[in-house]
């Protein structure tokens, strides 16, 4: 089975979904910003746009499309790795085992690759970014606050990645950290899923999976 073909079919769709999913929300934002129908502002002395809430909803819509893409990418990677291990076991007559519960399924697969003496540091992908795909997916799929749609990075995740990939530079600069600890956050940055973040993450997943297929 050509696992790389099916993986890249999925990632191609994720790119397609993102581009088309954000379009209506970006159109709303653009019309509000340029004062086009149906967002023609009436006179107001306070200077605040009467469509500010609409703009913020559209901005959140863009973020949710990105969240969905991150979740799809995480699932695609998981399916690829599971299939890769199954095919490897059948081809080589071995049984590979790892603890998938202690630190998550991606860490479990990393242990399997170590057992096979496959060094992920040589694959060409940024493994830190790949690992954070799953962490971000877990945050957006299991939110903690009813009152907020936006999702923050967890303290646990920030201990592992003090400067998370799925975060805005602006928020990282605003985040005030304790002078004696790089992981004690007063202000936790939110999970951001801008196009550049999503597409770079896709690229690194593809690089990793292509490399693994050559090793099978």
Secondary structure, DSSP 4 states (H G I P E B T S, - for coil): --HHHHHHHHHHHHHHHHHHHTHHHHHHHHHHHHT-TT--PPP-TT---TTHHHHHHHHHHHHHHHHHHHHHHHHHHHHHHHHHHHHHHHHHT------SSSS-HHHHHHHHHHHTT--GGGSSS-HHHHHHHHHHHHHHHS---TT-SS-BPPHHHHHH-SS-SSS-HHHHHH--B-TT-TT-BSSPPBP---HHHHHHHHHHHHHHHHHHHHH-
